[in-house]
Amino acid sequence: MIFVLRLGHRLPRDERITTHVALVSRAFGADGIIYSGQHDGSLEKTVESIAGNWGGRFAISYEKNFLNVIRDYKKKGFVIIHMTMYGIPLPELETKIKTNKKAGESASGNVLVVVGAERVPKEVYELADYNVSVTSQPHSEVAALAILLDRLQGGKELERNFDEHFKGKIRLRPNERGKTIEKTA
């Protein structure tokens, strides 16, 4: 299982970016997103509506204390990956992360990806099993998340078929030129 934890959601500043973190998480194979910071019922409705219309199982929840979330997931055996431009470059850690092996432990297959918004406290860096960077340059956390999720799954998330088994009310028909949208319900 893969879950994404979005830290420090701020209204109205982060409405769009947190929505995009959720959309990328869903489209790239995560099982759900947890966000902290300011509670945002509109964000939850938007993400639930997209999951309902486009199909698949994807959950969104709010937790005030993100450090407790990280600690709880760590206790459950999840590998904690903190995305930060200050971390170790992804290519250097990719093999280790893919096997989900922490210091001598067996692989659990479960990952919590932590994505910051506001200044990330030192405790997050200390609780993370891996502090990972994509390019070690400032850029979008949405781009970094997409790259990490792709690398974690070896591109298999791009092969998912959003067909009738996905149970979406809306489905796109691939089209070289133009748009073909089908309503299934």
Sequence and secondary structure as in RCSB ss.txt:
>XXXX:A:sequence
MIFVLRLGHRLPRDERITTHVALVSRAFGADGIIYSGQHDGSLEKTVESIAGNWGGRFAISYEKNFLNVIRDYKK
KGFVIIHMTMYGIPLPELETKIKTNKKAGESASGNVLVVVGAERVPKEVYELADYNVSVTSQPHSEVAALAILLD
RLQGGKELERNFDEHFKGKIRLRPNERGKTIEKTA
>XXXX:A:secstr
 EEEEEEEE TTTTHHHHHHHHHHHHHTT SEEEEEES  HHHHHHHHHHHHHH S  EEEE S HHHHHHHHHH
TT EEEEEEEEEEEHHHHHHHHHTT  TT      EEEEE SS   HHHHHH SEEEESTTS   HHHHHHHHHH
HHHTTGGGG   SGGGT SEEE   SSS  EEE  
